[in-house]
Amino acid sequence: MATASLSGFPSLASHRPLTDSHGRAIHDLRVSITDRCNYKCVYCRTGEAGAQYPELRIDEYLRLIGIFVDLGITKVRLTGGEPLLRHGVVKLVEELAQLRTQRGEALDLAMTTNGHLLESLAAPLKRAGLNRVTVSMDAVDAATFERITRVQGSYAAVLASIRAARAAGLTPVKINCVLLRGFNDDQIEGFARFAREEDVVVRFIEFMPLEEGRLWSPEIVVTLKEIVERIGRVLPLVEMPAREASETARRYTFEDGRGEIGIIAPVSQAFCGACSRVRLTSDGKIRTCLFSQVEHDLYGRLRGGAGDEELRDYIVRTVQGKEARHHIGEPGFLKPSRSMVHIGG
Ligand code: SAM
């Protein structure tokens, strides 16, 4: 039954899926738990700026995530910045693993990490209840990789982490690779082999205008079409069926069925119509789209003493206003004021 909210409107928060005004069910929450990062990937950060936003306490993330889960979220992905820099991350995962969805099931718990600190944390995270990891890796050649991350020894650390994650059962291990023309697009075929040799799912992501600097141009984006054509020339690909409508990646396997690659094409083939995501930034702002021009201050309400019911109403109303789509490449497109590292990718 609807209850009265503090705003005087009937509460929209009952046990039914969280939806937006475009009819999309929102079940995927990405939470940045810090905007600090130990890498300075050249396409993401200028190398001059550090962390820019505060972090909530772990118990505050838990309270807010718990409310989202009550409202219908079933997948939570921890990200950053670099989430493994956050003290208390294993404990946070352990607590999140206790939450139950509206159907009484455990959450699908995942993390996106650069992997630098994952080798020793993979097994503890798995024990705590993490289901899967996505490790970001933009080259399979050590020298190129270290030129991108601007951290010596990063390639060896990340490779060891990928193997540790697989051994710990954080599977399927997915690798995110952002391609920039003339910079690391010579790695495409190497990644296809890497997927097969390391038994990981490699996902190429089109570069989006979300960097700290001003690097993005339509020409620098390596499109889905081009990636498929190039890999197909050395290792013929077979497209795989989508598992769910909101799946972001177009998936392919190879002719012998060994190995998988996926391509996430938010620029050349936007999938906004099936978007099921909202984000919570490290400082507790809701972002309903990566490209939102406005943020919604959930933490401000929590700090102001709002009860769970008021926070629920606020989330429901905010999600209702989720943007229909992004406008990358259109005249008048404006980059959001926060870049990817400060939003949580
Ligand atoms: N530090 C973690 C990591 O490296 O995975 C989590 C945060 S990082 C911002 C999340 C993902 O966003 C990484 O895979 C990164 O490559 C990707 N990314 C960063 N800037 C991007 C951009 N402008 N377009 C597309 N992906 C981007």
Residues whose N, C-alpha, C, O or C-beta is under 5 A from the ligand:
A	BS01	SAM	Y43 C44 T79 G80 G81 E82 T112 T113 N114 T134 S136 N176 V178 I205 E206 F207 M208 P209 L210 E211 M340 V341 G345
